[in-house]
Amino acid sequence: MNNQKNNPDIAVHCVSVSKQYKDVEALKNIHFDVERGEIFGIIGPDGAGKTTLFRILTTLILADEGTALVDGFNVVGDYREIRKRVGYMPGRFSLYQDLTVEENLNFFATVFNTTIEENYDLVKDIYQQIEPFKNRRAGKLSGGMKQKLALSCALIHKPSVLFLDEPTTGVDPVSRKEFWGMLKNLKAQGITILVSTPYMDEASLCDRIALIQNGEFLTIDTPKNIVSQYKNKLWAVESDEMHKLLLDLRANETTKSCFAFGDKIHISMDNGELIVDSLQTLLMEKGHTNIFIREIKPTIEDCFMQLSQR
C-alpha cells in the first residue's frame, strides 16, 4: 500500500493487522483510523493486545499480516522516518534509573538531535512539576513523578503522534487526574494521542475509543455513542450475601447478563423488563436480606461486558 500522504486528516491507519506468538493470537485482523489531533483510547484488560499493537505502530516489532501507516509513513519501509515523528511511553518505566531527572531528559533530547531548550515550551507545564527534583536519580522518584519524567522524555523531540501504553497504571488517583489534564493540553497543541488503559472510567476522557479483548476490537466509537447503543435496561442489585446473590441471579432463567461491579451486581433480563417485586420475593425465598434493586444507566464497562459476550 502506498503512503497515504494524500489524506492529511488521518494520523494512524491500520488495515488487517495481525500478530501471533506461537499458539497465541495477540492481534486479529485489526482495522482502524485515528484522526489527526484526537485522543484515541484503546480500552481493555491485561493481555488483550494493547501493547503488541503499540509496539507494531512504533516500529519495535513487525506484524505478521496487514499494513499500518503512522503520519503517512509505512511502519515497515519507513520505520526510520516514523521514529523521528512519534513519541512512545511504554507501560513499564524504562528510563535510566541511575541517571538524574535532568540527565535522562538531556539524553533523550540528544538522541533526537535536539535540546531541552529548543522544545522547552512543549514540556514546560509537565517538566516544571519535577524540575525541583532535577538532580534526583530517576529510580528514586515516586510513581507520579516517574510518569511525568517519562512523558517529558517522550515529548522532548516534539512528536506529531504520541503513544502512551497504560500510562496511569499503578499511579494514585490525583496523579491520574493531573495526567489526563496534561493530555488535554497536549491535544490543544495539535499532538495526536493514542493511549491504552485497562481503566474503563478513563474512556470518557477520550474523543473516541476502541474496546479490545483477546486481540480483537469489539467496537470503535465515541464513549457517548457506545453507551447509547446498550440494548437492555440495566439494574443494580445488592444483598447481604453478594457471592450467593451472584450465583442465584445467574441461575435465574430470565437473567440475560449478570456481572459483579464493585459492591453491586448489574443484571439485565431476557425480556428487557424486570419486575422488582417479583425478583425481591424470589431472592427473599432464597434467604437474602437487605435487598436493594434499582434501575441504572449503563457505563462503558457494562458495554464492554455485553459486547464481550457475543
Summary of the structure (lengths in Angstrom):
residues: 310
radius of gyration: 22.7
end to end distance: 32.5
largest distance: 72.6
contacts: 963
relative contact order: 0.14
helix: 35%
strand: 29%
